[in-house]
């Protein structure tokens, strides 16, 4: 019985997500959702207090899946390489493969939908969306800081600036992807960003100025000890 209830709740969320992404939250009614899943209003209100409660559950589920996905990509990249720059490159490649999967094309960004229709939601929901985007950005900040600790950039830049750049590129790519009907738009933005990283830091594994200077300093220190 519990499994059946869980499936009914997931069916409602699945239907709601598809409708919200295609029609917007304001344009999606509870009746639209129930018609799609062939359930009664009694079933809907068994799981959700109302449309606002559904909105909260929907974005929480979506964000949890996103964060799990990013953590999985990071873990795979770290298992594949110990070089922080190569880890970032692999992370982005995994994301590009996922987002351009023609079997499951992204219809856009749910966070963008929620942001554009922010007045439709309770402050707690709006705050949750902002918090998720900050968590997403923080994953990139951590990875880029590891790169900056090892590689000398061609121009002054911070880990946060790089993180905000790639998050903005991805969010904008998802919007254009939906507008153009081209599942490769977001992946192309990520690919361009990887090219930018190569211009900024060089190729992964290449000795950076920081690494070379550190080793040189260690040799000088060793020579003084021996002297």
Biotite code that builds the C-alpha atoms (Angstrom):
import biotite.structure as struc

atoms = struc.array([
    struc.Atom([0.000, 0.000, 0.000], chain_id="A", res_id=1, res_name="UNK", atom_name="CA", element="C"),
    struc.Atom([2.852, 2.366, 0.907], chain_id="A", res_id=2, res_name="UNK", atom_name="CA", element="C"),
    struc.Atom([4.547, 1.673, -2.416], chain_id="A", res_id=3, res_name="UNK", atom_name="CA", element="C"),
    struc.Atom([1.319, 2.369, -4.309], chain_id="A", res_id=4, res_name="UNK", atom_name="CA", element="C"),
    struc.Atom([0.890, 5.679, -2.441], chain_id="A", res_id=5, res_name="UNK", atom_name="CA", element="C"),
    struc.Atom([4.468, 6.643, -3.216], chain_id="A", res_id=6, res_name="UNK", atom_name="CA", element="C"),
    struc.Atom([3.908, 5.853, -6.900], chain_id="A", res_id=7, res_name="UNK", atom_name="CA", element="C"),
    struc.Atom([0.744, 8.002, -6.979], chain_id="A", res_id=8, res_name="UNK", atom_name="CA", element="C"),
    struc.Atom([2.600, 10.949, -5.429], chain_id="A", res_id=9, res_name="UNK", atom_name="CA", element="C"),
    struc.Atom([5.465, 10.556, -7.907], chain_id="A", res_id=10, res_name="UNK", atom_name="CA", element="C"),
    struc.Atom([2.994, 10.354, -10.792], chain_id="A", res_id=11, res_name="UNK", atom_name="CA", element="C"),
    struc.Atom([1.460, 13.657, -9.708], chain_id="A", res_id=12, res_name="UNK", atom_name="CA", element="C"),
    struc.Atom([4.899, 15.263, -9.438], chain_id="A", res_id=13, res_name="UNK", atom_name="CA", element="C"),
    struc.Atom([5.994, 13.865, -12.807], chain_id="A", res_id=14, res_name="UNK", atom_name="CA", element="C"),
    struc.Atom([2.864, 15.179, -14.505], chain_id="A", res_id=15, res_name="UNK", atom_name="CA", element="C"),
    struc.Atom([3.140, 18.543, -12.752], chain_id="A", res_id=16, res_name="UNK", atom_name="CA", element="C"),
    struc.Atom([6.765, 18.942, -13.776], chain_id="A", res_id=17, res_name="UNK", atom_name="CA", element="C"),
    struc.Atom([6.014, 18.293, -17.436], chain_id="A", res_id=18, res_name="UNK", atom_name="CA", element="C"),
    struc.Atom([3.089, 20.706, -17.447], chain_id="A", res_id=19, res_name="UNK", atom_name="CA", element="C"),
    struc.Atom([4.930, 23.433, -15.529], chain_id="A", res_id=20, res_name="UNK", atom_name="CA", element="C"),
    struc.Atom([7.888, 23.248, -17.893], chain_id="A", res_id=21, res_name="UNK", atom_name="CA", element="C"),
    struc.Atom([5.618, 23.531, -20.931], chain_id="A", res_id=22, res_name="UNK", atom_name="CA", element="C"),
    struc.Atom([2.903, 25.925, -19.677], chain_id="A", res_id=23, res_name="UNK", atom_name="CA", element="C"),
    struc.Atom([4.432, 27.648, -16.671], chain_id="A", res_id=24, res_name="UNK", atom_name="CA", element="C"),
    struc.Atom([3.244, 27.332, -13.098], chain_id="A", res_id=25, res_name="UNK", atom_name="CA", element="C"),
    struc.Atom([0.497, 29.939, -13.398], chain_id="A", res_id=26, res_name="UNK", atom_name="CA", element="C"),
    struc.Atom([-0.800, 28.223, -16.548], chain_id="A", res_id=27, res_name="UNK", atom_name="CA", element="C"),
    struc.Atom([-0.949, 24.798, -14.912], chain_id="A", res_id=28, res_name="UNK", atom_name="CA", element="C"),
    struc.Atom([-4.047, 23.954, -12.909], chain_id="A", res_id=29, res_name="UNK", atom_name="CA", element="C"),
    struc.Atom([-4.643, 21.111, -10.492], chain_id="A", res_id=30, res_name="UNK", atom_name="CA", element="C"),
    struc.Atom([-7.326, 19.845, -12.895], chain_id="A", res_id=31, res_name="UNK", atom_name="CA", element="C"),
    struc.Atom([-4.714, 19.731, -15.704], chain_id="A", res_id=32, res_name="UNK", atom_name="CA", element="C"),
    struc.Atom([-2.470, 17.566, -13.555], chain_id="A", res_id=33, res_name="UNK", atom_name="CA", element="C"),
    struc.Atom([-5.249, 15.235, -12.426], chain_id="A", res_id=34, res_name="UNK", atom_name="CA", element="C"),
    struc.Atom([-6.490, 14.801, -15.976], chain_id="A", res_id=35, res_name="UNK", atom_name="CA", element="C"),
    struc.Atom([-3.042, 13.710, -17.050], chain_id="A", res_id=36, res_name="UNK", atom_name="CA", element="C"),
    struc.Atom([-2.561, 11.172, -14.236], chain_id="A", res_id=37, res_name="UNK", atom_name="CA", element="C"),
    struc.Atom([-6.239, 10.111, -14.070], chain_id="A", res_id=38, res_name="UNK", atom_name="CA", element="C"),
    struc.Atom([-6.533, 10.630, -10.321], chain_id="A", res_id=39, res_name="UNK", atom_name="CA", element="C"),
    struc.Atom([-9.191, 12.322, -8.214], chain_id="A", res_id=40, res_name="UNK", atom_name="CA", element="C"),
    struc.Atom([-8.901, 15.602, -6.320], chain_id="A", res_id=41, res_name="UNK", atom_name="CA", element="C"),
    struc.Atom([-9.156, 13.554, -3.164], chain_id="A", res_id=42, res_name="UNK", atom_name="CA", element="C"),
    struc.Atom([-5.964, 11.753, -4.146], chain_id="A", res_id=43, res_name="UNK", atom_name="CA", element="C"),
    struc.Atom([-4.229, 15.068, -4.859], chain_id="A", res_id=44, res_name="UNK", atom_name="CA", element="C"),
    struc.Atom([-5.172, 16.602, -1.515], chain_id="A", res_id=45, res_name="UNK", atom_name="CA", element="C"),
    struc.Atom([-4.117, 13.430, 0.247], chain_id="A", res_id=46, res_name="UNK", atom_name="CA", element="C"),
    struc.Atom([-0.516, 14.257, -0.714], chain_id="A", res_id=47, res_name="UNK", atom_name="CA", element="C"),
    struc.Atom([-0.544, 18.059, -1.053], chain_id="A", res_id=48, res_name="UNK", atom_name="CA", element="C"),
    struc.Atom([-2.307, 20.818, 0.872], chain_id="A", res_id=49, res_name="UNK", atom_name="CA", element="C"),
    struc.Atom([-2.726, 22.807, -2.317], chain_id="A", res_id=50, res_name="UNK", atom_name="CA", element="C"),
    struc.Atom([-0.914, 24.171, -5.341], chain_id="A", res_id=51, res_name="UNK", atom_name="CA", element="C"),
    struc.Atom([1.645, 26.036, -3.206], chain_id="A", res_id=52, res_name="UNK", atom_name="CA", element="C"),
    struc.Atom([2.520, 22.821, -1.376], chain_id="A", res_id=53, res_name="UNK", atom_name="CA", element="C"),
    struc.Atom([2.890, 21.065, -4.733], chain_id="A", res_id=54, res_name="UNK", atom_name="CA", element="C"),
    struc.Atom([5.250, 23.832, -5.922], chain_id="A", res_id=55, res_name="UNK", atom_name="CA", element="C"),
    struc.Atom([7.461, 23.341, -2.879], chain_id="A", res_id=56, res_name="UNK", atom_name="CA", element="C"),
    struc.Atom([7.555, 19.545, -3.255], chain_id="A", res_id=57, res_name="UNK", atom_name="CA", element="C"),
    struc.Atom([8.253, 19.836, -6.972], chain_id="A", res_id=58, res_name="UNK", atom_name="CA", element="C"),
    struc.Atom([11.263, 22.133, -6.659], chain_id="A", res_id=59, res_name="UNK", atom_name="CA", element="C"),
    struc.Atom([12.633, 20.181, -3.687], chain_id="A", res_id=60, res_name="UNK", atom_name="CA", element="C"),
    struc.Atom([12.518, 16.927, -5.649], chain_id="A", res_id=61, res_name="UNK", atom_name="CA", element="C"),
    struc.Atom([14.036, 18.576, -8.724], chain_id="A", res_id=62, res_name="UNK", atom_name="CA", element="C"),
    struc.Atom([16.837, 20.202, -6.754], chain_id="A", res_id=63, res_name="UNK", atom_name="CA", element="C"),
    struc.Atom([17.646, 16.998, -4.877], chain_id="A", res_id=64, res_name="UNK", atom_name="CA", element="C"),
    struc.Atom([18.058, 15.137, -8.169], chain_id="A", res_id=65, res_name="UNK", atom_name="CA", element="C"),
    struc.Atom([20.248, 17.923, -9.561], chain_id="A", res_id=66, res_name="UNK", atom_name="CA", element="C"),
    struc.Atom([22.552, 18.032, -6.549], chain_id="A", res_id=67, res_name="UNK", atom_name="CA", element="C"),
    struc.Atom([22.814, 14.231, -6.488], chain_id="A", res_id=68, res_name="UNK", atom_name="CA", element="C"),
    struc.Atom([23.745, 14.322, -10.173], chain_id="A", res_id=69, res_name="UNK", atom_name="CA", element="C"),
    struc.Atom([26.443, 16.974, -9.680], chain_id="A", res_id=70, res_name="UNK", atom_name="CA", element="C"),
    struc.Atom([27.904, 15.119, -6.707], chain_id="A", res_id=71, res_name="UNK", atom_name="CA", element="C"),
    struc.Atom([27.980, 11.934, -8.787], chain_id="A", res_id=72, res_name="UNK", atom_name="CA", element="C"),
    struc.Atom([29.803, 13.720, -11.634], chain_id="A", res_id=73, res_name="UNK", atom_name="CA", element="C"),
    struc.Atom([32.313, 15.174, -9.163], chain_id="A", res_id=74, res_name="UNK", atom_name="CA", element="C"),
    struc.Atom([32.940, 11.759, -7.582], chain_id="A", res_id=75, res_name="UNK", atom_name="CA", element="C"),
    struc.Atom([33.464, 10.136, -10.995], chain_id="A", res_id=76, res_name="UNK", atom_name="CA", element="C"),
    struc.Atom([35.903, 12.859, -12.048], chain_id="A", res_id=77, res_name="UNK", atom_name="CA", element="C"),
    struc.Atom([37.856, 12.574, -8.790], chain_id="A", res_id=78, res_name="UNK", atom_name="CA", element="C"),
    struc.Atom([38.064, 8.806, -9.194], chain_id="A", res_id=79, res_name="UNK", atom_name="CA", element="C"),
    struc.Atom([39.360, 9.238, -12.749], chain_id="A", res_id=80, res_name="UNK", atom_name="CA", element="C"),
    struc.Atom([42.084, 11.814, -12.059], chain_id="A", res_id=81, res_name="UNK", atom_name="CA", element="C"),
    struc.Atom([43.986, 13.486, -9.220], chain_id="A", res_id=82, res_name="UNK", atom_name="CA", element="C"),
    struc.Atom([44.637, 16.634, -11.270], chain_id="A", res_id=83, res_name="UNK", atom_name="CA", element="C"),
    struc.Atom([42.072, 19.324, -10.266], chain_id="A", res_id=84, res_name="UNK", atom_name="CA", element="C"),
    struc.Atom([41.935, 20.901, -13.731], chain_id="A", res_id=85, res_name="UNK", atom_name="CA", element="C"),
    struc.Atom([41.361, 17.569, -15.419], chain_id="A", res_id=86, res_name="UNK", atom_name="CA", element="C"),
    struc.Atom([38.684, 16.796, -12.822], chain_id="A", res_id=87, res_name="UNK", atom_name="CA", element="C"),
    struc.Atom([36.832, 19.973, -13.790], chain_id="A", res_id=88, res_name="UNK", atom_name="CA", element="C"),
    struc.Atom([37.127, 19.109, -17.492], chain_id="A", res_id=89, res_name="UNK", atom_name="CA", element="C"),
    struc.Atom([35.758, 15.612, -16.887], chain_id="A", res_id=90, res_name="UNK", atom_name="CA", element="C"),
    struc.Atom([32.958, 16.967, -14.705], chain_id="A", res_id=91, res_name="UNK", atom_name="CA", element="C"),
    struc.Atom([31.854, 19.291, -17.496], chain_id="A", res_id=92, res_name="UNK", atom_name="CA", element="C"),
    struc.Atom([32.101, 16.536, -20.113], chain_id="A", res_id=93, res_name="UNK", atom_name="CA", element="C"),
    struc.Atom([29.831, 14.301, -18.019], chain_id="A", res_id=94, res_name="UNK", atom_name="CA", element="C"),
    struc.Atom([27.345, 17.163, -17.719], chain_id="A", res_id=95, res_name="UNK", atom_name="CA", element="C"),
    struc.Atom([27.461, 17.845, -21.471], chain_id="A", res_id=96, res_name="UNK", atom_name="CA", element="C"),
    struc.Atom([26.763, 14.196, -22.224], chain_id="A", res_id=97, res_name="UNK", atom_name="CA", element="C"),
    struc.Atom([23.797, 14.225, -19.855], chain_id="A", res_id=98, res_name="UNK", atom_name="CA", element="C"),
    struc.Atom([22.239, 17.499, -20.950], chain_id="A", res_id=99, res_name="UNK", atom_name="CA", element="C"),
    struc.Atom([22.482, 16.740, -24.674], chain_id="A", res_id=100, res_name="UNK", atom_name="CA", element="C"),
    struc.Atom([21.005, 13.251, -24.363], chain_id="A", res_id=101, res_name="UNK", atom_name="CA", element="C"),
    struc.Atom([18.432, 13.192, -27.171], chain_id="A", res_id=102, res_name="UNK", atom_name="CA", element="C"),
    struc.Atom([16.447, 10.449, -25.384], chain_id="A", res_id=103, res_name="UNK", atom_name="CA", element="C"),
    struc.Atom([15.675, 12.825, -22.517], chain_id="A", res_id=104, res_name="UNK", atom_name="CA", element="C"),
    struc.Atom([16.021, 16.391, -23.825], chain_id="A", res_id=105, res_name="UNK", atom_name="CA", element="C"),
    struc.Atom([15.745, 19.141, -21.249], chain_id="A", res_id=106, res_name="UNK", atom_name="CA", element="C"),
    struc.Atom([12.695, 21.377, -21.878], chain_id="A", res_id=107, res_name="UNK", atom_name="CA", element="C"),
    struc.Atom([14.398, 24.233, -20.044], chain_id="A", res_id=108, res_name="UNK", atom_name="CA", element="C"),
    struc.Atom([15.261, 25.111, -16.469], chain_id="A", res_id=109, res_name="UNK", atom_name="CA", element="C"),
    struc.Atom([12.758, 24.736, -13.660], chain_id="A", res_id=110, res_name="UNK", atom_name="CA", element="C"),
    struc.Atom([14.668, 27.268, -11.568], chain_id="A", res_id=111, res_name="UNK", atom_name="CA", element="C"),
    struc.Atom([14.211, 29.783, -14.368], chain_id="A", res_id=112, res_name="UNK", atom_name="CA", element="C"),
    struc.Atom([10.455, 29.063, -14.450], chain_id="A", res_id=113, res_name="UNK", atom_name="CA", element="C"),
    struc.Atom([10.219, 29.566, -10.690], chain_id="A", res_id=114, res_name="UNK", atom_name="CA", element="C"),
    struc.Atom([12.317, 32.735, -10.850], chain_id="A", res_id=115, res_name="UNK", atom_name="CA", element="C"),
    struc.Atom([10.273, 34.264, -13.676], chain_id="A", res_id=116, res_name="UNK", atom_name="CA", element="C"),
    struc.Atom([7.038, 33.497, -11.804], chain_id="A", res_id=117, res_name="UNK", atom_name="CA", element="C"),
    struc.Atom([8.430, 34.249, -8.338], chain_id="A", res_id=118, res_name="UNK", atom_name="CA", element="C"),
    struc.Atom([5.342, 36.155, -7.203], chain_id="A", res_id=119, res_name="UNK", atom_name="CA", element="C"),
    struc.Atom([3.319, 32.943, -7.596], chain_id="A", res_id=120, res_name="UNK", atom_name="CA", element="C"),
    struc.Atom([5.190, 31.313, -4.715], chain_id="A", res_id=121, res_name="UNK", atom_name="CA", element="C"),
    struc.Atom([5.619, 31.667, -0.990], chain_id="A", res_id=122, res_name="UNK", atom_name="CA", element="C"),
    struc.Atom([8.864, 33.341, 0.169], chain_id="A", res_id=123, res_name="UNK", atom_name="CA", element="C"),
    struc.Atom([10.091, 29.981, 1.477], chain_id="A", res_id=124, res_name="UNK", atom_name="CA", element="C"),
    struc.Atom([9.901, 28.485, -2.018], chain_id="A", res_id=125, res_name="UNK", atom_name="CA", element="C"),
    struc.Atom([11.702, 31.457, -3.573], chain_id="A", res_id=126, res_name="UNK", atom_name="CA", element="C"),
    struc.Atom([14.386, 31.222, -0.884], chain_id="A", res_id=127, res_name="UNK", atom_name="CA", element="C"),
    struc.Atom([14.765, 27.510, -1.547], chain_id="A", res_id=128, res_name="UNK", atom_name="CA", element="C"),
    struc.Atom([15.380, 28.110, -5.261], chain_id="A", res_id=129, res_name="UNK", atom_name="CA", element="C"),
    struc.Atom([18.004, 30.746, -4.450], chain_id="A", res_id=130, res_name="UNK", atom_name="CA", element="C"),
    struc.Atom([19.648, 28.411, -1.925], chain_id="A", res_id=131, res_name="UNK", atom_name="CA", element="C"),
    struc.Atom([19.844, 25.580, -4.447], chain_id="A", res_id=132, res_name="UNK", atom_name="CA", element="C"),
    struc.Atom([21.537, 27.827, -7.002], chain_id="A", res_id=133, res_name="UNK", atom_name="CA", element="C"),
    struc.Atom([24.009, 28.879, -4.298], chain_id="A", res_id=134, res_name="UNK", atom_name="CA", element="C"),
    struc.Atom([24.723, 25.232, -3.461], chain_id="A", res_id=135, res_name="UNK", atom_name="CA", element="C"),
    struc.Atom([25.203, 24.500, -7.148], chain_id="A", res_id=136, res_name="UNK", atom_name="CA", element="C"),
    struc.Atom([27.604, 27.442, -7.426], chain_id="A", res_id=137, res_name="UNK", atom_name="CA", element="C"),
    struc.Atom([29.476, 26.359, -4.287], chain_id="A", res_id=138, res_name="UNK", atom_name="CA", element="C"),
    struc.Atom([30.295, 22.989, -5.878], chain_id="A", res_id=139, res_name="UNK", atom_name="CA", element="C"),
    struc.Atom([32.013, 24.822, -8.719], chain_id="A", res_id=140, res_name="UNK", atom_name="CA", element="C"),
    struc.Atom([33.716, 27.289, -6.338], chain_id="A", res_id=141, res_name="UNK", atom_name="CA", element="C"),
    struc.Atom([35.324, 24.404, -4.460], chain_id="A", res_id=142, res_name="UNK", atom_name="CA", element="C"),
    struc.Atom([36.551, 22.745, -7.646], chain_id="A", res_id=143, res_name="UNK", atom_name="CA", element="C"),
    struc.Atom([37.888, 25.960, -9.201], chain_id="A", res_id=144, res_name="UNK", atom_name="CA", element="C"),
    struc.Atom([39.687, 26.906, -6.007], chain_id="A", res_id=145, res_name="UNK", atom_name="CA", element="C"),
    struc.Atom([41.534, 23.587, -6.168], chain_id="A", res_id=146, res_name="UNK", atom_name="CA", element="C"),
    struc.Atom([42.534, 24.449, -9.739], chain_id="A", res_id=147, res_name="UNK", atom_name="CA", element="C"),
    struc.Atom([43.718, 27.942, -8.734], chain_id="A", res_id=148, res_name="UNK", atom_name="CA", element="C"),
    struc.Atom([45.762, 26.469, -5.879], chain_id="A", res_id=149, res_name="UNK", atom_name="CA", element="C"),
    struc.Atom([47.761, 24.496, -8.415], chain_id="A", res_id=150, res_name="UNK", atom_name="CA", element="C"),
    struc.Atom([47.598, 26.450, -11.696], chain_id="A", res_id=151, res_name="UNK", atom_name="CA", element="C"),
    struc.Atom([48.507, 30.070, -12.372], chain_id="A", res_id=152, res_name="UNK", atom_name="CA", element="C"),
    struc.Atom([45.756, 31.730, -14.484], chain_id="A", res_id=153, res_name="UNK", atom_name="CA", element="C"),
    struc.Atom([46.695, 33.824, -17.513], chain_id="A", res_id=154, res_name="UNK", atom_name="CA", element="C"),
    struc.Atom([44.685, 36.717, -16.041], chain_id="A", res_id=155, res_name="UNK", atom_name="CA", element="C"),
    struc.Atom([43.597, 37.471, -12.449], chain_id="A", res_id=156, res_name="UNK", atom_name="CA", element="C"),
    struc.Atom([40.373, 35.631, -11.636], chain_id="A", res_id=157, res_name="UNK", atom_name="CA", element="C"),
    struc.Atom([38.676, 34.073, -8.618], chain_id="A", res_id=158, res_name="UNK", atom_name="CA", element="C"),
    struc.Atom([37.005, 30.710, -8.096], chain_id="A", res_id=159, res_name="UNK", atom_name="CA", element="C"),
    struc.Atom([33.661, 32.450, -7.502], chain_id="A", res_id=160, res_name="UNK", atom_name="CA", element="C"),
    struc.Atom([33.918, 34.384, -10.762], chain_id="A", res_id=161, res_name="UNK", atom_name="CA", element="C"),
    struc.Atom([34.533, 31.162, -12.684], chain_id="A", res_id=162, res_name="UNK", atom_name="CA", element="C"),
    struc.Atom([31.709, 29.396, -10.833], chain_id="A", res_id=163, res_name="UNK", atom_name="CA", element="C"),
    struc.Atom([29.210, 32.155, -11.541], chain_id="A", res_id=164, res_name="UNK", atom_name="CA", element="C"),
    struc.Atom([30.323, 32.220, -15.172], chain_id="A", res_id=165, res_name="UNK", atom_name="CA", element="C"),
    struc.Atom([29.608, 28.531, -15.800], chain_id="A", res_id=166, res_name="UNK", atom_name="CA", element="C"),
    struc.Atom([26.319, 28.592, -13.849], chain_id="A", res_id=167, res_name="UNK", atom_name="CA", element="C"),
    struc.Atom([25.192, 31.615, -15.890], chain_id="A", res_id=168, res_name="UNK", atom_name="CA", element="C"),
    struc.Atom([26.238, 29.913, -19.133], chain_id="A", res_id=169, res_name="UNK", atom_name="CA", element="C"),
    struc.Atom([24.308, 26.766, -18.247], chain_id="A", res_id=170, res_name="UNK", atom_name="CA", element="C"),
    struc.Atom([21.175, 28.615, -17.113], chain_id="A", res_id=171, res_name="UNK", atom_name="CA", element="C"),
    struc.Atom([21.221, 30.778, -20.235], chain_id="A", res_id=172, res_name="UNK", atom_name="CA", element="C"),
    struc.Atom([21.900, 27.740, -22.390], chain_id="A", res_id=173, res_name="UNK", atom_name="CA", element="C"),
    struc.Atom([18.848, 25.948, -20.994], chain_id="A", res_id=174, res_name="UNK", atom_name="CA", element="C"),
    struc.Atom([16.654, 28.937, -21.831], chain_id="A", res_id=175, res_name="UNK", atom_name="CA", element="C"),
    struc.Atom([18.014, 29.105, -25.402], chain_id="A", res_id=176, res_name="UNK", atom_name="CA", element="C"),
    struc.Atom([17.774, 25.319, -25.697], chain_id="A", res_id=177, res_name="UNK", atom_name="CA", element="C"),
    struc.Atom([14.049, 25.537, -25.083], chain_id="A", res_id=178, res_name="UNK", atom_name="CA", element="C"),
    struc.Atom([13.574, 28.574, -27.346], chain_id="A", res_id=179, res_name="UNK", atom_name="CA", element="C"),
    struc.Atom([15.489, 27.066, -30.266], chain_id="A", res_id=180, res_name="UNK", atom_name="CA", element="C"),
    struc.Atom([14.422, 23.457, -29.775], chain_id="A", res_id=181, res_name="UNK", atom_name="CA", element="C"),
    struc.Atom([18.095, 22.482, -29.982], chain_id="A", res_id=182, res_name="UNK", atom_name="CA", element="C"),
    struc.Atom([19.201, 19.967, -27.332], chain_id="A", res_id=183, res_name="UNK", atom_name="CA", element="C"),
    struc.Atom([22.880, 20.794, -27.930], chain_id="A", res_id=184, res_name="UNK", atom_name="CA", element="C"),
    struc.Atom([22.801, 24.493, -26.980], chain_id="A", res_id=185, res_name="UNK", atom_name="CA", element="C"),
    struc.Atom([23.664, 24.053, -23.294], chain_id="A", res_id=186, res_name="UNK", atom_name="CA", element="C"),
    struc.Atom([26.351, 21.480, -24.026], chain_id="A", res_id=187, res_name="UNK", atom_name="CA", element="C"),
    struc.Atom([27.961, 23.858, -26.535], chain_id="A", res_id=188, res_name="UNK", atom_name="CA", element="C"),
    struc.Atom([28.156, 26.611, -23.909], chain_id="A", res_id=189, res_name="UNK", atom_name="CA", element="C"),
    struc.Atom([29.882, 24.183, -21.557], chain_id="A", res_id=190, res_name="UNK", atom_name="CA", element="C"),
    struc.Atom([32.289, 23.152, -24.317], chain_id="A", res_id=191, res_name="UNK", atom_name="CA", element="C"),
    struc.Atom([33.163, 26.820, -24.979], chain_id="A", res_id=192, res_name="UNK", atom_name="CA", element="C"),
    struc.Atom([33.764, 27.267, -21.270], chain_id="A", res_id=193, res_name="UNK", atom_name="CA", element="C"),
    struc.Atom([36.176, 24.324, -21.279], chain_id="A", res_id=194, res_name="UNK", atom_name="CA", element="C"),
    struc.Atom([38.046, 25.994, -24.142], chain_id="A", res_id=195, res_name="UNK", atom_name="CA", element="C"),
    struc.Atom([38.211, 29.163, -22.055], chain_id="A", res_id=196, res_name="UNK", atom_name="CA", element="C"),
    struc.Atom([39.687, 27.185, -19.153], chain_id="A", res_id=197, res_name="UNK", atom_name="CA", element="C"),
    struc.Atom([42.391, 25.838, -21.471], chain_id="A", res_id=198, res_name="UNK", atom_name="CA", element="C"),
    struc.Atom([43.280, 29.382, -22.520], chain_id="A", res_id=199, res_name="UNK", atom_name="CA", element="C"),
    struc.Atom([43.280, 30.437, -18.881], chain_id="A", res_id=200, res_name="UNK", atom_name="CA", element="C"),
    struc.Atom([45.237, 27.570, -17.350], chain_id="A", res_id=201, res_name="UNK", atom_name="CA", element="C"),
    struc.Atom([46.732, 25.555, -20.193], chain_id="A", res_id=202, res_name="UNK", atom_name="CA", element="C"),
    struc.Atom([46.203, 21.835, -20.655], chain_id="A", res_id=203, res_name="UNK", atom_name="CA", element="C"),
    struc.Atom([45.600, 19.587, -17.623], chain_id="A", res_id=204, res_name="UNK", atom_name="CA", element="C"),
    struc.Atom([48.814, 18.016, -16.330], chain_id="A", res_id=205, res_name="UNK", atom_name="CA", element="C"),
    struc.Atom([51.009, 20.771, -17.724], chain_id="A", res_id=206, res_name="UNK", atom_name="CA", element="C"),
    struc.Atom([53.349, 22.196, -15.101], chain_id="A", res_id=207, res_name="UNK", atom_name="CA", element="C"),
    struc.Atom([52.011, 25.525, -13.926], chain_id="A", res_id=208, res_name="UNK", atom_name="CA", element="C"),
    struc.Atom([53.946, 28.527, -12.715], chain_id="A", res_id=209, res_name="UNK", atom_name="CA", element="C"),
    struc.Atom([52.756, 27.832, -9.179], chain_id="A", res_id=210, res_name="UNK", atom_name="CA", element="C"),
    struc.Atom([53.895, 24.203, -9.270], chain_id="A", res_id=211, res_name="UNK", atom_name="CA", element="C"),
    struc.Atom([57.246, 25.090, -10.815], chain_id="A", res_id=212, res_name="UNK", atom_name="CA", element="C"),
    struc.Atom([57.862, 27.906, -8.338], chain_id="A", res_id=213, res_name="UNK", atom_name="CA", element="C"),
    struc.Atom([56.992, 25.683, -5.390], chain_id="A", res_id=214, res_name="UNK", atom_name="CA", element="C"),
    struc.Atom([59.365, 22.953, -6.502], chain_id="A", res_id=215, res_name="UNK", atom_name="CA", element="C"),
    struc.Atom([62.106, 25.499, -7.192], chain_id="A", res_id=216, res_name="UNK", atom_name="CA", element="C"),
    struc.Atom([61.660, 26.934, -3.712], chain_id="A", res_id=217, res_name="UNK", atom_name="CA", element="C"),
    struc.Atom([61.886, 23.468, -2.203], chain_id="A", res_id=218, res_name="UNK", atom_name="CA", element="C"),
    struc.Atom([65.146, 22.792, -4.083], chain_id="A", res_id=219, res_name="UNK", atom_name="CA", element="C"),
    struc.Atom([66.636, 26.099, -2.928], chain_id="A", res_id=220, res_name="UNK", atom_name="CA", element="C"),
    struc.Atom([65.633, 25.373, 0.630], chain_id="A", res_id=221, res_name="UNK", atom_name="CA", element="C"),
    struc.Atom([67.215, 21.924, 0.379], chain_id="A", res_id=222, res_name="UNK", atom_name="CA", element="C"),
    struc.Atom([70.456, 23.357, -1.009], chain_id="A", res_id=223, res_name="UNK", atom_name="CA", element="C"),
    struc.Atom([70.724, 25.792, 1.907], chain_id="A", res_id=224, res_name="UNK", atom_name="CA", element="C"),
    struc.Atom([70.282, 22.948, 4.409], chain_id="A", res_id=225, res_name="UNK", atom_name="CA", element="C"),
    struc.Atom([73.034, 20.916, 2.741], chain_id="A", res_id=226, res_name="UNK", atom_name="CA", element="C"),
    struc.Atom([75.317, 23.951, 2.580], chain_id="A", res_id=227, res_name="UNK", atom_name="CA", element="C"),
])
